[in-house]
Amino acid sequence: VNRTRSKAEALAKQFGGNVFDDAEALLRDPDLHAVVISSSQQVHAEQIILAARHGKHLLCEKPLALTPAELSSVERAVARSGITLAVALVLELAHAG
């Protein structure tokens, strides 16, 4: 979702994409099979649950949730949906040299 619709439409036209007014509309797209969540940590759980309700497979940056209660909600949503959820953990490896 782009904050400036005209810019979003221009990019969609240039690259063959679609423009959606909100996350619900995006997640209803039958051609969308998976979602990458790399937003602010405070909304990870909410976004995972929303995408799971729509049956979209997920790759989410860590953390999945900020509280045990949120994590329980995420676990239930993923289990009910049958989707695959993977957690992205970025490791910076120092190398000698």
N, C-alpha and C positions, 0 to 999 in steps of 0.2 A: 504494500500500500504506500503510495507516494503522497506526500502532503500537498503537492501541487499537481492537480489532475492533468493540466495541459502538458506538463513535463512528462508525466507518467504515460500519457497517451502517445507522445512523440517517441519515447523510448520503446514502448510496446510496438509501435508501427515499425520502427527501425529494426528491432530484433525479433519481431514475430511473437510478442507476448500478449498478455491480457492485463487489463486494469480492473481492479476490484475496489469497491468502496469501503470494505471492512474485512476483518479476518474471517467472519462467518461466511461471507460470500466467497472468499478465496477457498476456504475449506470445503465448501459444497461443490467445487469444481471436480467432476468425475475424472478428469485427466491428471489431476494432482494426486500422486501416490505417496509422497514422502515430504517431510518438512524438516528444515534445520532451524533450531531455535538458538539464537546467539544474542538475545536481547538482555536487558537488565536482569540481574539475578532475582529481583523482587517479583518478577512476573513469570518466571520459568514454570512453576507448578501450575498456575492458571492456564498458561498457553499449552502445556503438555496435556492437561485434562481436556481442553477444548479440541485440540487436534485428535486426541484419542477418541473422543465422542464421534468424530467424523471419520474414524477408521484410517487415519493417516499414520504411516510409519514415521518414526522420529529419530533424529540425532539432536541431542541437546547438550549444550555446553554445561559443565558442572557449575554450581550444584543444581540438582534436580529440584530441590526445595530448600526452604530456610528453616523449617520447623519439622519436628516429628509428625505433627498432625497433617501438614501439607504433604509430606512424603507418603503417609498412609493413603491420602486421597489420590495421589499420583499412582501408587501401586494398585489401588482398586480400579481406577479408570483404565489403566493399561491392561490389567487382567481381564476386565469385562470386554474390552474391545478386541483382544487378540492380536494387537499390533506388535511390531518389534520396536523396542526403545533401546537406543544405544547412547552412552554418555561419552562426550568428547572431553578428553583430558589432554591439555597441551603441556608438553614437557620440553623445557629448553635444556638441551644437553651441552654442557661445556666440553670443549675438546682442546687437547693440548696441541700446540702447534705453531 
